[in-house]
Amino acid sequence: MVLIKWHGHACFEVVDSKGFSIVIDPHDGASLGLPTPSAKADVVLITHEHFDHNAYNVVLKPSGKYYSMKEGSFQVGPHSVVGIPAYHDKFKGRRRGKVVMYLLDVEGVKILHVGDLGHVLEPSEIKGVDTPHVLMAPIGGTFTIDAKEALNLLELIKPKAFIPMHYWVSGVNLPLAPLENFLNLTNLEVIKVGKEWQISKEDLEGWVKTKIVVFSFK
């Protein structure tokens, strides 16, 4: 079983059955108006070097490692990761730079975290990448893809579970759209899981249609 925790914004923690913890895109809390993430990571993956995604020092264990914008295939502990280049805007990175999306394989559960993706991906941009069970993508617009573009991404990738992120919640001091803007555009089933969600490859592969998985970190 794999445990997924949301620490707000784009920060997720993925924990395997032995307690090995991978945190993606940690923030420091205060800079965003959110609680400080409580995670203790063995590995931190950073999709891009913006202040609300790169606070590795907040969550990393003294013995841990962090990787920033690392492309290609590599190992983190017993798990494989593929870093896939993309852009933070619709202009090939000329406005906000590049991002690296991470495809994790943790005990057979494949998770794609796209960071601050700013453009709708073309099929060629994910060619050769295994279809993930879980897709984590922004929906808040302004700095990233918005709700409609996130749905386009969902249709392209066709995950079993879609986890929206990087949207406005109470306290956030960035001009992002709220979750409701996204949910109002889709008739897919919504599952509310609270602060954390435990799932297995077998569970996910039993899902016939994509489900929207909504977290709360309060």
C-alpha positions in Angstrom: 0.0 0.0 0.0 1.1 3.6 -0.8 0.2 6.5 1.4 -0.3 9.9 -0.2 -0.5 13.1 1.9 -1.2 16.6 0.8 0.5 19.5 2.6 -1.2 22.2 0.6 -0.5 23.9 -2.7 1.7 21.5 -4.8 3.3 19.7 -1.9 2.7 16.0 -1.7 4.3 13.3 0.3 4.4 9.7 -1.0 5.2 7.1 1.6 5.8 3.4 0.8 4.9 0.4 3.0 8.2 0.6 4.8 8.0 4.2 5.7 10.3 5.6 2.9 9.1 9.2 2.3 9.3 11.2 -1.0 8.1 14.8 -0.9 7.5 16.7 -4.1 7.5 20.6 -4.3 7.6 21.6 -0.6 6.8 25.1 0.5 7.7 26.8 3.8 4.1 27.6 4.7 4.4 31.2 5.9 5.3 32.6 2.4 2.0 31.3 1.1 -0.2 31.8 4.1 -0.4 28.1 4.8 0.7 25.8 7.6 4.3 24.6 7.4 4.5 21.0 6.0 4.9 18.4 8.7 6.6 15.9 6.4 10.0 14.3 7.1 11.4 13.2 3.8 14.0 10.8 2.8 14.0 12.3 -0.7 12.7 15.7 -2.0 11.9 16.2 -5.7 11.7 19.8 -6.9 10.0 20.5 -10.2 11.3 24.1 -10.5 13.1 26.7 -8.4 10.3 29.0 -7.3 9.8 29.9 -3.7 6.5 28.0 -3.3 8.0 24.7 -4.5 11.6 24.5 -3.4 11.7 24.6 0.4 13.5 21.3 0.8 15.2 22.4 4.0 11.8 22.5 5.7 11.1 18.8 5.2 14.3 16.9 4.4 15.8 14.6 7.0 19.5 15.2 7.8 20.3 12.0 6.0 18.1 12.7 3.0 18.7 13.8 -0.5 17.0 16.3 -2.8 16.9 16.6 -6.6 16.0 19.8 -8.4 14.7 19.7 -12.0 16.4 16.4 -12.6 15.6 15.0 -16.1 15.8 11.4 -17.2 15.6 8.1 -15.3 17.0 7.7 -11.8 16.4 5.9 -8.5 15.3 7.3 -5.1 15.8 4.6 -2.6 14.0 1.5 -3.9 11.8 3.5 -6.3 12.2 4.6 -9.9 11.6 8.2 -11.1 11.6 9.7 -14.6 12.0 13.5 -15.0 10.2 14.9 -18.0 10.9 18.4 -19.2 8.1 20.9 -19.8 7.4 24.6 -19.4 5.9 27.0 -16.8 4.2 29.0 -19.5 2.8 28.8 -23.1 5.9 30.4 -24.6 8.5 27.7 -24.3 9.7 29.0 -20.9 10.4 32.5 -22.0 8.2 34.0 -19.3 8.5 31.7 -16.3 11.1 29.1 -17.3 11.1 25.4 -17.4 9.6 22.7 -15.1 10.4 19.0 -14.8 7.5 16.7 -14.3 8.2 13.6 -12.2 6.8 10.1 -12.9 7.2 8.0 -9.8 6.8 4.2 -9.5 6.3 3.4 -5.9 5.4 -0.2 -5.2 3.7 -0.4 -8.6 1.6 2.8 -8.2 2.7 5.2 -10.9 2.2 8.8 -10.0 2.8 11.8 -12.3 3.3 15.2 -10.7 3.5 17.9 -13.3 4.6 20.8 -11.1 3.7 24.3 -12.4 2.8 23.1 -15.9 1.9 26.2 -17.9 0.8 24.7 -21.2 -1.3 21.8 -22.5 0.9 18.9 -23.3 1.0 17.4 -26.8 1.0 13.6 -27.1 4.6 13.8 -28.4 5.7 15.4 -25.1 4.8 12.3 -23.1 5.5 9.7 -25.7 7.1 6.6 -24.2 6.0 7.5 -20.7 3.8 4.8 -19.1 0.3 5.9 -18.3 0.2 6.9 -14.7 -2.3 5.6 -12.2 -2.4 8.9 -10.5 -2.1 12.4 -12.0 -1.4 15.4 -9.9 -1.9 18.7 -11.8 -2.6 22.4 -11.1 -6.0 23.8 -11.8 -5.8 27.3 -10.4 -4.6 29.2 -13.5 -2.7 32.6 -13.3 0.7 30.9 -13.2 -0.3 27.5 -14.5 -2.8 25.7 -16.6 -6.4 26.5 -15.5 -9.4 24.2 -14.9 -10.3 23.7 -18.6 -6.7 23.0 -19.6 -6.4 20.6 -16.7 -9.4 18.7 -18.1 -7.7 18.5 -21.4 -4.6 17.1 -19.7 -6.8 14.6 -17.9 -8.3 13.5 -21.3 -4.8 13.1 -22.8 -3.3 11.1 -20.0 -6.3 9.2 -18.8 -5.2 8.3 -15.3 -7.2 6.2 -12.8 -7.2 9.1 -10.3 -6.8 12.8 -10.8 -5.6 14.9 -7.9 -6.1 18.7 -8.4 -3.5 21.0 -6.8 -2.2 24.5 -6.8 -5.6 26.2 -6.4 -6.9 28.8 -3.9 -7.8 27.7 -0.4 -8.4 29.9 2.6 -5.3 31.7 3.6 -3.4 31.4 0.3 -2.0 34.8 -0.8 -1.7 34.0 -4.5 -4.4 34.9 -7.0 -5.5 31.4 -7.9 -9.0 30.1 -8.8 -10.8 27.8 -6.3 -11.4 24.1 -6.6 -15.1 24.6 -7.4 -14.2 26.2 -10.8 -12.7 22.8 -11.8 -15.4 20.6 -10.2 -18.2 22.5 -12.0 -16.7 21.5 -15.3 -16.8 17.8 -14.9 -19.3 15.0 -14.1 -16.6 12.6 -13.0 -17.0 11.0 -9.5 -15.4 13.0 -6.7 -13.9 11.2 -3.7 -13.0 13.3 -0.6 -10.2 11.6 1.3 -9.2 14.1 4.0 -5.5 14.7 4.8 -4.2 11.4 3.4 -5.1 8.6 1.1 -3.9 5.0 1.1 -4.1 3.1 -2.2 -2.6 0.1 -4.0 -2.0 -0.7 -7.7 -4.7 -3.3 -7.5 -7.2 -0.9 -6.1 -6.6 1.7 -8.8 -6.5 -0.8 -11.7 -10.0 -1.9 -10.6 -11.4 1.6 -11.4 -13.2 1.7 -14.7 -13.4 5.5 -15.0 -11.2 8.3 -13.8 -12.1 9.6 -10.3 -11.3 13.0 -8.9 -9.5 12.7 -5.5 -9.9 15.8 -3.4 -7.7 16.3 -0.3 -7.9 18.5 2.7 -4.9 19.5 4.7 -6.7 21.1 7.7 
